[in-house]
Amino acid sequence: MEYYVGLDVSLKLTLICVVDQTAAVVREGVVDSDPEAIPVYVRSKVPDAVRIGLETGPTST
């Protein structure tokens, strides 16, 4: 099964949504918007993610 991750980044928190190849939500989570916290969550929950998408906006840089 293939999994895809979407990140919705704000100044304090990042919302993470994992969907499968049928677009069914598999997992949702929230972590601090810390460059070290986000990959730790993703690697621990979906180590074989096919693609990770980032919402574009002022905080995406």
Short mmCIF file of the C-alpha atoms (twelve columns), coordinates in Angstrom:
data_MODEL
# 
_entry.id   MODEL 
# 
loop_
_atom_site.group_PDB 
_atom_site.id 
_atom_site.type_symbol 
_atom_site.label_atom_id 
_atom_site.label_alt_id 
_atom_site.label_comp_id 
_atom_site.label_asym_id 
_atom_site.label_seq_id 
_atom_site.Cartn_x 
_atom_site.Cartn_y 
_atom_site.Cartn_z 
_atom_site.pdbx_PDB_model_num 
ATOM 1  C CA . MET A 1  0.000  0.000  0.000  1 
ATOM 2  C CA . GLU A 2  1.254  3.477  -0.855 1 
ATOM 3  C CA . TYR A 3  0.946  6.349  1.620  1 
ATOM 4  C CA . TYR A 4  1.079  10.093 1.046  1 
ATOM 5  C CA . VAL A 5  1.662  12.807 3.639  1 
ATOM 6  C CA . GLY A 6  0.311  16.355 3.666  1 
ATOM 7  C CA . LEU A 7  1.729  19.071 5.919  1 
ATOM 8  C CA . ASP A 8  -0.206 22.186 6.940  1 
ATOM 9  C CA . VAL A 9  2.400  24.413 8.584  1 
ATOM 10 C CA . SER A 10 1.641  27.348 10.865 1 
ATOM 11 C CA . LEU A 11 3.940  29.310 13.145 1 
ATOM 12 C CA . LYS A 12 3.388  27.106 16.194 1 
ATOM 13 C CA . LEU A 13 1.904  23.812 14.988 1 
ATOM 14 C CA . THR A 14 2.047  21.576 11.939 1 
ATOM 15 C CA . LEU A 15 -0.950 19.410 11.098 1 
ATOM 16 C CA . ILE A 16 -0.055 16.151 9.386  1 
ATOM 17 C CA . CYS A 17 -2.456 14.037 7.360  1 
ATOM 18 C CA . VAL A 18 -1.608 10.624 5.931  1 
ATOM 19 C CA . VAL A 19 -3.737 9.167  3.148  1 
ATOM 20 C CA . ASP A 20 -3.499 5.919  1.235  1 
ATOM 21 C CA . GLN A 21 -3.635 5.427  -2.538 1 
ATOM 22 C CA . THR A 22 -7.446 5.581  -2.480 1 
ATOM 23 C CA . ALA A 23 -7.333 8.990  -0.689 1 
ATOM 24 C CA . ALA A 24 -8.690 7.486  2.535  1 
ATOM 25 C CA . VAL A 25 -7.344 9.205  5.648  1 
ATOM 26 C CA . VAL A 26 -5.136 6.750  7.516  1 
ATOM 27 C CA . ARG A 27 -3.745 8.972  10.266 1 
ATOM 28 C CA . GLU A 28 -3.831 12.574 11.433 1 
ATOM 29 C CA . GLY A 29 -1.457 14.220 13.874 1 
ATOM 30 C CA . VAL A 30 -0.195 17.513 15.200 1 
ATOM 31 C CA . VAL A 31 3.400  18.389 16.075 1 
ATOM 32 C CA . ASP A 32 5.277  21.559 16.924 1 
ATOM 33 C CA . SER A 33 6.444  23.506 13.871 1 
ATOM 34 C CA . ASP A 34 10.002 22.491 14.544 1 
ATOM 35 C CA . PRO A 35 12.283 21.286 11.747 1 
ATOM 36 C CA . GLU A 36 13.299 18.327 13.900 1 
ATOM 37 C CA . ALA A 37 9.826  17.324 15.164 1 
ATOM 38 C CA . ILE A 38 8.177  16.965 11.761 1 
ATOM 39 C CA . PRO A 39 10.489 14.318 10.259 1 
ATOM 40 C CA . VAL A 40 10.525 12.374 13.541 1 
ATOM 41 C CA . TYR A 41 6.729  12.071 13.409 1 
ATOM 42 C CA . VAL A 42 6.641  11.184 9.712  1 
ATOM 43 C CA . ARG A 43 9.402  8.568  9.974  1 
ATOM 44 C CA . SER A 44 7.801  6.967  13.022 1 
ATOM 45 C CA . LYS A 45 4.271  6.791  11.564 1 
ATOM 46 C CA . VAL A 46 4.845  6.400  7.798  1 
ATOM 47 C CA . PRO A 47 8.439  5.340  7.118  1 
ATOM 48 C CA . ASP A 48 7.554  4.229  3.588  1 
ATOM 49 C CA . ALA A 49 5.722  7.381  2.468  1 
ATOM 50 C CA . VAL A 50 5.744  7.754  -1.315 1 
ATOM 51 C CA . ARG A 51 5.357  11.521 -1.368 1 
ATOM 52 C CA . ILE A 52 5.182  14.390 1.119  1 
ATOM 53 C CA . GLY A 53 3.347  17.587 0.188  1 
ATOM 54 C CA . LEU A 54 3.630  20.966 1.831  1 
ATOM 55 C CA . GLU A 55 0.930  23.599 1.845  1 
ATOM 56 C CA . THR A 56 2.250  26.748 0.212  1 
ATOM 57 C CA . GLY A 57 1.908  30.055 1.962  1 
ATOM 58 C CA . PRO A 58 3.923  32.563 3.983  1 
ATOM 59 C CA . THR A 59 5.167  29.975 6.505  1 
ATOM 60 C CA . SER A 60 6.171  27.330 3.950  1 
ATOM 61 C CA . THR A 61 9.704  28.672 3.601  1 
# 
